[in-house]
Amino acid sequence: MLVVFSRNRTPIRLTMERWNHIRNRHPEMATQRERVLETVESPDYIQNGDFGELLAVRHYPETPLTSKYLVVAYR
């Protein structure tokens, strides 16, 4: 399990179960775990989700696909 701190200093855990869930639903993210954690720690901006979660958003000019925004939902 990895732990990072969100912008408001809340500890956010990324368990193997959650990481496997992400990889299974988004195979293109298999090599992007560090970017997921970086997005939570240092997002370009944060917005409220529809179900009480927060969405950390960060732009990456280069990814395995192309230039993309990475959005990470967390509580």
N, C-alpha and C positions, 0 to 999 in steps of 0.2 A: 504494500500500500504506500502510495506517495501522498504527501501533504504539502500544499502550497497555501499562501495567504492571499485572499482577495484584496482588492484595493482598500476596502474598509476594515482590513486586518482580521477577517473571519477565516478560520482554518477550513480549507476545502480538501476533502480526501478523494483520491482517485484509486479505488480498489481494483483488483484484478477482475472482479466480476463486472464492474462498470466498464473497464477498459475493453474487456472481451465483448461486451454488449455494443460498444461504439464500433469496434473493428468489424463485428458481424454485420451491423446495419450500414456501415460506411467503409467498405474495404479499402477505399482510396486513402483512408486515414491511418492505415496500419503502421506506417513509419513516421507518424506525426505526433506521437505522444508528447514530446518536449514542447511542441508548438501549442498543444492543448493546454498544458500547464502554464506556459508563458502567457497565453491569452487570458487566463484567469488572473494571473499575477499582475499583468501590465497591459490591460486592454486599451484600445483607442477610445472606446466609450462603453458604457453600460446602460442597458435599458431594461425596463420591466417586461417580463413575459406575461402571457395570458393566464397563467395558472399559479401565480405567486412566486415564480422563479425569477432569477436575474439572468440576463443574457450579456455575457462579456463578448465584445466584438473587436477584432483586430485584423487589419489588412496585411496580407503578405504579398509583396510584388511577384515573388516566384514560389511556386509550389510544384508538386509532381504533375499537376494538371495544367495550371496557368496562374495568372494573377487572381487571387481569391480573398474573400473575407472569411475568416474563421469565426464561427459563433459557438460559444460554449454556454450551455444552460447549467445553472447551479442554484443551490439553496443555501 
